[in-house]
């Protein structure tokens, strides 16, 4: 039987945002960390861990310290001598954002370098979460190591959640991404895809086609679609759940990730899928009204309880 903890696996980068002239604000973010941030804020006293690999540089040390200050551990994540975090910068046009990345040699690419440590990090967890970006930063052998560890944890009682989160520039080609994501779905209990990503990668015509393709291997699916309703599927039953309209969003960074965190927190709390999606939309709407990917915990909690 799995214990009470929650784990997210992937790459947390240095984030440069909020530029005013030559001045930037540095923070820490990345898709799977953004999800864990919301999930941790909304999951009460559950222990939370971010599983990755870190360097031994001052920025990695500051990152780990930031996690600890906010109640998030790093499990048995390896520290790689001489390595460092990836970096990205956000530029905004209105509320819409674009990203510039420096991450090709980031420490997180070695998160599966020690299979025993990785397996230890996933032991006795209530929920394990990762994404297509997690897969994309790993080579084929490391992906296999990660998926084997997730499968073993699932067999031992952990719930596994996965967002395919397709980013073409991280893959060598569509076929590689399709195969890796299919392998991940085979060990997944809850899939949280975004329709435009699935349309780009698989050519799906609408969210129902996405859901029905994923339902061949996954029993619980939420297809996100921006400001359009999310399609919730559980054991073959389909229902649309409307998004929350925000008239003047400030920054859309991390909205989908925070939706995932809100949904998973609600499911862990015992809410049915449709109610979980409703709460997740509230959380995402709150996140787009603040700058950066990480909204204050109290902001997330108020939205979740509305």
C-alpha positions as CSV (number, residue, x, y, z in Angstrom):
1,X,0.0,0.0,0.0
2,X,1.4,3.4,-1.0
3,X,2.0,6.0,1.7
4,X,0.9,9.6,1.8
5,X,3.5,11.5,-0.2
6,X,3.5,13.2,-3.6
7,X,6.4,13.2,-6.1
8,X,6.9,15.1,-9.3
9,X,9.8,14.2,-11.7
10,X,11.5,16.5,-14.1
11,X,13.5,19.7,-14.6
12,X,13.1,22.8,-12.6
13,X,15.0,25.7,-14.2
14,X,16.1,29.2,-13.3
15,X,13.4,31.5,-14.5
16,X,14.1,35.1,-15.6
17,X,10.9,37.1,-15.8
18,X,9.3,40.5,-15.2
19,X,11.9,42.4,-17.1
20,X,12.0,46.2,-16.8
21,X,14.7,47.5,-19.1
22,X,17.8,45.6,-18.3
23,X,16.5,44.3,-15.0
24,X,15.1,40.8,-14.5
25,X,13.6,38.9,-11.6
26,X,15.1,35.4,-11.0
27,X,12.9,32.5,-9.8
28,X,12.6,28.8,-10.2
29,X,10.1,27.0,-12.4
30,X,9.5,24.3,-15.0
31,X,6.4,22.4,-16.0
32,X,6.5,19.5,-13.5
33,X,7.7,21.8,-10.7
34,X,4.8,24.2,-11.4
35,X,2.4,21.3,-11.1
36,X,4.0,20.2,-7.8
37,X,3.8,23.7,-6.5
38,X,0.1,23.9,-6.9
39,X,-0.4,20.2,-5.8
40,X,1.6,20.8,-2.7
41,X,-0.2,24.0,-1.8
42,X,-3.6,22.2,-2.1
43,X,-2.7,18.9,-0.5
44,X,-2.6,19.7,3.2
45,X,0.1,17.9,5.1
46,X,1.2,15.4,2.4
47,X,5.0,15.2,2.1
48,X,6.1,16.6,-1.3
49,X,9.3,15.9,-3.2
50,X,10.7,17.1,-6.5
51,X,12.8,14.4,-8.1
52,X,15.4,15.5,-10.5
53,X,19.2,15.9,-10.6
54,X,21.1,18.9,-9.4
55,X,24.5,20.5,-9.8
56,X,26.9,21.5,-7.0
57,X,26.9,25.2,-8.0
58,X,25.4,28.1,-6.0
59,X,22.3,28.2,-8.2
60,X,21.5,24.6,-7.6
61,X,22.0,25.1,-3.9
62,X,19.7,28.1,-4.0
63,X,17.1,26.0,-5.8
64,X,17.2,23.2,-3.3
65,X,17.0,25.8,-0.5
66,X,14.0,27.4,-2.1
67,X,12.2,24.1,-2.3
68,X,13.0,23.4,1.4
69,X,11.7,26.9,2.4
70,X,8.4,25.9,0.8
71,X,8.1,22.4,2.3
72,X,9.4,20.5,-0.7
73,X,12.1,17.9,-0.5
74,X,14.3,16.4,-3.3
75,X,14.1,12.7,-2.3
76,X,17.2,10.8,-3.3
77,X,17.9,13.0,-6.3
78,X,21.6,12.9,-7.3
79,X,24.0,15.9,-7.1
80,X,26.2,15.9,-10.2
81,X,29.6,17.5,-9.7
82,X,30.2,20.4,-12.1
83,X,26.6,20.4,-13.4
84,X,24.2,23.3,-13.1
85,X,20.5,24.1,-13.8
86,X,18.9,25.0,-17.1
87,X,17.8,28.6,-17.6
88,X,14.9,30.3,-19.4
89,X,13.7,33.8,-19.9
90,X,10.0,34.9,-20.3
91,X,9.1,37.7,-22.6
92,X,5.6,39.0,-22.7
93,X,3.4,40.5,-25.3
94,X,0.3,41.5,-23.3
95,X,-0.4,38.3,-21.3
96,X,1.0,36.0,-23.9
97,X,4.5,34.7,-23.3
98,X,7.4,33.4,-25.3
99,X,10.4,31.6,-23.9
100,X,14.2,31.5,-24.6
101,X,16.0,28.5,-23.2
102,X,19.6,27.6,-22.2
103,X,19.3,24.0,-21.1
104,X,21.2,21.6,-23.3
105,X,23.6,20.5,-20.6
106,X,21.3,20.9,-17.5
107,X,21.9,18.6,-14.5
108,X,18.3,17.4,-14.8
109,X,19.2,15.3,-17.9
110,X,20.9,12.9,-15.5
111,X,17.9,12.4,-13.2
112,X,17.9,8.7,-14.0
113,X,21.6,8.2,-13.8
114,X,21.3,6.1,-10.7
115,X,18.4,3.7,-11.0
116,X,18.5,2.6,-7.4
117,X,18.3,6.2,-6.1
118,X,15.5,7.0,-8.5
119,X,13.5,3.9,-7.4
120,X,14.1,4.9,-3.7
121,X,12.7,8.4,-4.4
122,X,9.5,6.8,-5.8
123,X,8.9,4.3,-3.0
124,X,5.8,4.5,-0.8
125,X,4.3,7.5,-2.6
126,X,0.6,8.2,-3.0
127,X,1.0,10.0,-6.3
128,X,3.8,10.1,-8.9
129,X,3.7,12.8,-11.7
130,X,5.8,13.4,-14.7
131,X,5.5,14.8,-18.2
132,X,6.5,14.5,-21.8
133,X,9.1,17.2,-21.1
134,X,10.6,14.9,-18.4
135,X,10.9,12.2,-21.1
136,X,12.2,14.6,-23.8
137,X,15.3,15.7,-21.7
138,X,16.4,12.1,-21.2
139,X,18.1,9.7,-23.6
140,X,16.4,6.4,-24.6
141,X,18.1,4.4,-21.8
142,X,17.3,6.9,-19.1
143,X,13.6,7.1,-20.3
144,X,13.4,3.3,-20.0
145,X,14.9,3.5,-16.4
146,X,12.4,6.2,-15.4
147,X,9.4,4.3,-16.8
148,X,10.5,1.0,-15.2
149,X,10.7,2.9,-11.8
150,X,7.3,4.4,-12.3
151,X,5.8,1.0,-13.3
152,X,7.3,-0.6,-10.2
153,X,5.9,2.1,-7.9
154,X,2.5,1.8,-9.6
155,X,2.6,-2.0,-9.0
156,X,3.3,-1.3,-5.3
157,X,0.3,1.0,-5.0
158,X,1.2,4.4,-6.2
159,X,-1.1,6.4,-8.6
160,X,0.8,7.6,-11.7
161,X,-0.2,10.8,-13.5
162,X,1.2,12.0,-16.8
163,X,0.9,15.1,-19.0
164,X,2.3,14.4,-22.5
165,X,3.1,18.1,-22.8
166,X,4.6,17.9,-26.3
167,X,7.4,20.4,-27.2
168,X,8.7,19.6,-30.7
169,X,12.0,21.4,-30.2
170,X,13.0,18.9,-27.4
171,X,12.6,15.8,-29.6
172,X,14.5,14.5,-32.6
173,X,11.3,13.9,-34.5
174,X,7.6,13.2,-34.1
175,X,8.0,9.4,-34.2
176,X,10.4,9.5,-31.3
177,X,8.0,11.5,-29.2
178,X,5.0,9.4,-30.2
179,X,6.8,6.2,-29.1
180,X,8.0,7.6,-25.8
181,X,4.6,9.0,-24.9
182,X,2.9,5.7,-25.8
183,X,5.3,3.9,-23.4
184,X,4.5,6.4,-20.7
185,X,0.8,6.0,-21.1
186,X,1.2,2.3,-20.6
187,X,2.2,3.0,-16.9
188,X,-0.3,5.9,-16.4
189,X,-3.5,6.0,-14.3
190,X,-4.4,9.6,-15.0
191,X,-3.6,11.3,-18.3
192,X,-3.7,15.1,-18.5
193,X,-3.1,16.1,-22.2
194,X,-3.6,19.4,-23.9
195,X,-5.6,19.2,-27.1
196,X,-3.4,21.5,-29.3
197,X,-0.4,19.5,-28.4
198,X,-2.1,16.2,-29.2
199,X,-3.4,17.6,-32.5
200,X,0.1,18.7,-33.5
201,X,1.7,15.3,-32.5
202,X,-1.0,12.8,-33.5
203,X,-3.3,14.8,-35.9
204,X,-6.4,14.4,-33.7
205,X,-9.4,16.3,-35.1
206,X,-11.0,17.2,-31.7
207,X,-10.6,16.5,-28.0
208,X,-12.9,13.5,-28.2
209,X,-10.6,11.8,-30.6
210,X,-7.7,12.5,-28.2
211,X,-9.6,11.0,-25.3
212,X,-10.7,8.0,-27.2
213,X,-7.2,7.2,-28.4
214,X,-5.8,7.6,-24.9
215,X,-8.7,5.5,-23.4
216,X,-7.2,2.4,-25.0
217,X,-4.7,2.3,-22.2
218,X,-5.7,4.9,-19.6
219,X,-9.0,4.9,-17.6
220,X,-9.0,8.5,-16.4
221,X,-8.3,11.4,-18.9
222,X,-8.7,15.1,-18.8
223,X,-8.2,16.9,-22.2
224,X,-7.3,20.5,-21.6
225,X,-8.1,23.0,-24.3
226,X,-7.2,26.5,-23.2
227,X,-10.2,28.7,-22.6
228,X,-12.5,26.0,-24.1
229,X,-14.1,23.4,-21.8
230,X,-12.0,20.5,-20.6
231,X,-13.2,17.0,-21.6
232,X,-13.2,14.7,-18.6
233,X,-13.3,10.9,-19.2
234,X,-13.5,8.3,-16.5
235,X,-14.1,4.6,-17.4
236,X,-15.6,5.6,-20.7
237,X,-18.0,8.2,-19.5
238,X,-17.4,11.7,-21.0
239,X,-18.3,15.1,-19.7
240,X,-17.3,18.7,-20.6
241,X,-16.3,21.1,-17.8
242,X,-16.3,24.8,-18.7
243,X,-13.2,26.9,-18.2
244,X,-13.3,30.1,-16.1
245,X,-13.1,33.2,-18.3
246,X,-10.6,35.8,-17.1
247,X,-11.2,39.2,-18.8
248,X,-7.7,40.6,-18.4
249,X,-5.1,37.9,-17.8
250,X,-1.7,39.2,-16.6
251,X,0.5,36.2,-17.5
252,X,-0.6,32.8,-18.8
253,X,2.7,31.1,-17.8
254,X,2.0,27.9,-15.8
255,X,-1.8,27.9,-16.2
256,X,-2.0,24.4,-17.6
257,X,0.5,23.1,-15.1
258,X,-1.5,24.6,-12.2
259,X,-4.7,23.1,-13.7
260,X,-2.9,19.7,-13.4
261,X,-2.0,20.4,-9.8
262,X,-5.5,21.5,-8.9
263,X,-7.0,18.4,-10.5
264,X,-4.7,15.9,-8.9
265,X,-5.1,17.6,-5.5
266,X,-8.9,17.4,-5.8
267,X,-8.7,13.7,-6.8
268,X,-6.4,12.9,-3.9
269,X,-8.9,14.6,-1.6
270,X,-11.7,12.3,-2.9
271,X,-13.5,14.7,-5.2
272,X,-15.0,13.0,-8.4
273,X,-13.4,13.9,-11.7
274,X,-15.9,16.5,-12.9
275,X,-15.7,18.4,-9.6
276,X,-11.9,18.1,-9.7
277,X,-11.8,19.6,-13.2
278,X,-14.1,22.5,-12.0
279,X,-11.7,23.2,-9.1
280,X,-8.7,22.9,-11.4
281,X,-10.2,25.6,-13.8
282,X,-10.6,27.9,-10.8
283,X,-6.9,27.4,-9.9
284,X,-5.7,28.0,-13.5
285,X,-7.8,31.2,-13.6
286,X,-6.1,32.5,-10.4
287,X,-2.7,31.7,-11.8
288,X,-3.1,33.8,-15.0
289,X,-3.9,36.8,-12.8
290,X,-0.4,36.9,-11.3
291,X,3.1,37.2,-12.9
292,X,5.3,34.2,-13.2
293,X,4.5,30.5,-13.0
294,X,4.2,30.2,-9.2
295,X,1.2,31.8,-7.6
296,X,1.2,32.4,-3.8
297,X,-0.1,29.3,-1.9
298,X,-3.0,31.3,-0.4
299,X,-4.0,32.5,-3.9
300,X,-4.2,28.9,-5.0
301,X,-6.0,27.7,-1.9
302,X,-8.7,30.4,-2.2
303,X,-9.3,29.6,-5.8
304,X,-9.5,25.8,-5.1
305,X,-12.1,26.3,-2.4
306,X,-14.4,28.6,-4.4
